[in-house]
Amino acid sequence: MVGAEEMRQEIERRLHKQEGFYGFQPFLAQFLSEYPDLFLPYTELSGRLLLEPRHLSLKEMELASVAASAALGSEHCLNVHIPQARKVGASKEEIVEAVMVGCLMAMTKGQSIAFRKLSELE
């Protein structure tokens, strides 16, 4: 079993890694770091997907993050991922296109649900 000191060191290591990647400490990770049972699995998954993608380039992953953030309307995520996308080489035009794709998906999701319900009535 891992002791409290080793767990605290691992949390600090992961926080430091995120800060090195983003240039600051994202709020969610900082907040969750006070809850090791949540922070450790969260950073395991987010680190694997966002910091060390295996099948996407960092640029592709950041553009996907921008698109998803736009679709969800997450200002906080956009504040993280738009600058990060620029940092890893995405152009303004690529970011605009990613935003538009995310917004289109969000719009068509609502249309898809509503129009299916309408069709069921006919």
KABELWO-V71317 format. One record per helix or strand of 2 or more residues. SS is the DSSP state (h for helix, s for strand). FROM is the first residue (numbers start at 1). TO is the last residue. If there is no record, write none. Layout:
SS:FROM:TO / SS:FROM:TO
//
This chain:
h:4:22 / h:27:32 / h:36:51 / h:58:72 / h:75:87 / h:92:121
//
